[in-house]
Amino acid sequence: MTDDLGAAGLRFERDGAIGWCVIDRPAARNALTPAMYFGIKRAVQLVNTSPDLATLIITGTGDVFAPGGDLGSRSEPGDNLPPDLRGEDVLPFLTIRDSRAPVVAAVNGICQAGGLLIAMMADIAVASDQATFRVPELLRGIPDATYAAVLPAHVGIAVARDLLLSARRFDAAEAQRLGVISRVVPHDQLREAAVQAAGEILQTAPAARMHVKRMLNERYGLIDYQTMFWAMQQSPEPREGMRAFMEKRAPEWVPEQFAGDGGRR
């Protein structure tokens, strides 16, 4: 049985009490369209309202979990995004965080930007030992409000500065050591480990679990979406950052001395 999430790049599958949201857009390396972001939100809502489902596992296909939003602003036939949504209403991160039904991220490969936020907001993130991570928003001129709030709560201020300001890549072992994600398993054991994690959470009492989640979530700071979306609409930096990415060059704000790596980042 399948359920339509309103996004061509997503599949929803049922396996007993488990709902699987599979990010499956290989032609674009699983880059997330607005409809896909909203579709993940729909998947969380579906699991929370279906009497036959108790948990959601989000995963990707191939060697990519999710690299973040599609910087080419492309969409796919079959995408169904409700009209007149504000930018923050499309994003699934807080819906994942606040879900009554447990949400597990099964990180199968490249995981960065919005993809990493999905993993961090899940109740448990289980990563393949082949997964890689990055927080690249500042490379594109985007002052990401969710990362500014949640990353310090996961890793501390010093490490959050390092990961946000350098935008460097790091592997699964470092991600676990830093506290970005909690579990790393051999790649061929990922699905089994994700199901195990979901089952462990479901052993706990739902009402008590929600109280604990609420108290944990209070450790996150203010998520200033107003500033973030104002900058994305008004500042020239996001447009220049995205053009530079598409043209495989360094953005104009990078000094010539350091511009050599710009086209590869």
N, C-alpha and C positions, 0 to 999 in steps of 0.2 A: 504494500500500500504506500502511495506517495501523497504528499501534500504540496500544493503550489505556494511558494514563498514570494511570488511576484518578481523574481529575478532569474534571468536565464543562466547566470553563473552559479546558482545554488541548487543543490538537491536536498530534499528532506526524505529520510528513510526511517522506517519504524522497525525495531528489533525488540519485541516484547515490550518491556516498560521503558526502553531507551529510544529517544529520538536522536537521530544523527543528522546534523546540518553539515553538508559536505560542500566546501568551496571548490568549484570545479569549472574553471575558466582557463584551460591550458593555453589557448591561443594568446592570452594576455598575461600569462604567468600568474594567474589568480588575482590580478589587480582588481580591487573592489570598486564597483560602480556605486553611485548613490542608491540604486535599487537593491544592490547586494547588501550594503550596510543596513538598509531598512528591512531587507529580507531576513537578516540574522536577528533583528529585533522581533520580527514576526515569528521566527522559530522559537525564541524564548517564550513569547506569549502563547504560542500553540502548546508547548509542553506544559505551561502553567494552567491551561484551561482544559486540556484533554484528560478525561478520566482514565484513559488507558496508558498514559505516559507519566513517568515519575522523574525523569532526568534527561538532560540534553548534553550530547557530546559534539563539539565543533572540531572539524578537522579539514585538511586540504587534500590535494591530489598530487601525485608525482613527487617531486622534490621541493614543492612549495606549499607552505601553509597559507600565508597571505603577506604580500609585500606592502600593504596599505592601499590607499586610494589610487584610482586610475588617473594619472597626471595628464593624460590626453583628453580627459573629460568625455571619453567614449561611453556609449551605452550599447545594449544589445537588443535585438528584436525579442519581444516578450517581457521586457522590463516594465514593471507596473508600479510606479511611485505615486502615491497620493499627491494631488496638487496643493500648492500653497503651504508646504511645510517649511518651517524655519530650519536653518542649517543644523542646529543642535538637535532638532526633532528627528532627523534622519539617523543620527549616530546611535549605535546599539550599546555603547559601553556601560552606561548607568543601568540600563535594563538588564544586562548580564550581571552586573554587580549586585543588583537588588532582587534578583530572581528568587522566588520561593523554592522552585524546583532546582536541585543542584545542577550547575553547569561545569563541565569539564572541557578543557582544551587539550586536544591530542595534536601536538605540534610536530608535524611530520617533516618539516624542512625549513626553507627560508621564512623568517618571521620578523617583520619589522613594521614600523609606523603603526597604522591602525590595526594591522594584524597582531602586533605585539601587545597593543592595548587590549584586544579581545582576550589574549592569553592571560594577561595580568589581572583582568577583571573577573575571569572565571574563578570558581571556588578552588579548583586545583588545576594546575597546568602540568601536564605530563609531556615531556619533550623527547623526541628521538635523539640519540647521541650524534646524529648527523645534522641536527638543526643548527641554524645560525641566526643571529639576532642583530638588530641595529635600531637606533632612534634617529632617523635622518631628517626630521622635519626642518631643522634650522638650515640644512643645506638647500632647502627649497624656499626659504624665507617665510616659513610658517611658525608663528609663536604658539605652539600647541598647548592649550589650556589643560587638557586632561593629563598629559605627561607632567606638566609643571606641578600639578596637585598630587598625582599618585606615585610617581617614580620615587620622590624622596621618602614616602611612607614605606616603600618596599626596600630601598637600598641605603637610605641615609643621604644627607645633603652632599657630602663630598663625592660619592659615587654617582649620584644623580647629575651633578655638575659635569663630571667626566663624560658620562654617556650622552647627555644632552648636547653639550658644547663641542665635543669632539666628533660626534656622530660616527664613532668607529664601530666596526663589526666585532662581535665576540661570539664564542662558541657556546655549546650547551653546557659544558662543564663550568665555564665561567659564569654563565647565566644562573646556574644553580648555586654556585658559591656566593655570588653577590646577593641572591635572594630575589632575582627578577622572576624566576619560576622555581617550582619546588621539587620536581621529580624528573630524572633523566633515566631512560631505559634504552637497551639495544633497539635499533630501528625495527627489527622484525618482531619485537614484542610490544610495539606501541599500542595497537588496538586492544590487546588483552589487558595491558596496564591501565588504559583509560577506562575500560569497563570495570576493572577492579576498583579504581579510585571512585567511580560513581557509586558502586555498590557499598563501599565503605561509608560514604557520606549518607547514604540512604538508611544506614543502621541507626542514625541519630534521630532524635525526636524533632519533628518539623518546626513546632512553635518555638521550642528552646533554641533550635538552630538559627531561626530568623532573629531572635533577640541577640544572639552572639554575633551574627553577621552585622546587625545594625551597630553594635558597639565597636566592632572592628572597623566598619566603614567610616565612623566618626574620626578616625585617625587621618583620613585624607583631608587635604586642605581645600580651599575654595577653588572651584573649577570656573574660571573666568571666561566663559564662552563669549561674552559681549566683546571683550578686547580682542579675542582670537578672530572672530568673524568680522569685526570692524577692520582689522589689519588685512585680512584676506581680501576684503572688498576694496579698501582704500589705499593700501600701501602698494607701491610698485614692486616690492621685493618678491612676493609670491609669484607674480607673473613672470618676472625675470628668472626666478629660480626654476620655474617649470619650463620656460623656454630653453634655458641652458641645459636642463636635463634632457629634453627632447632632441636638442642639437648636439649633445655629447660634448659640451664645453664647460669651462668654469664660469660661474656667474660673474657679472661685471664687478661685484664688490670684492672679489678675491684679488689680492695684490699679485702682480705678475710673477713675483718670486715663488709664489705658492700655487700658481694656477695649473701646473702640469698635471695634477691628479684630478682636476675638476671634472673632466669628461668621463672619468671612470667611477665616479662616486654616485 
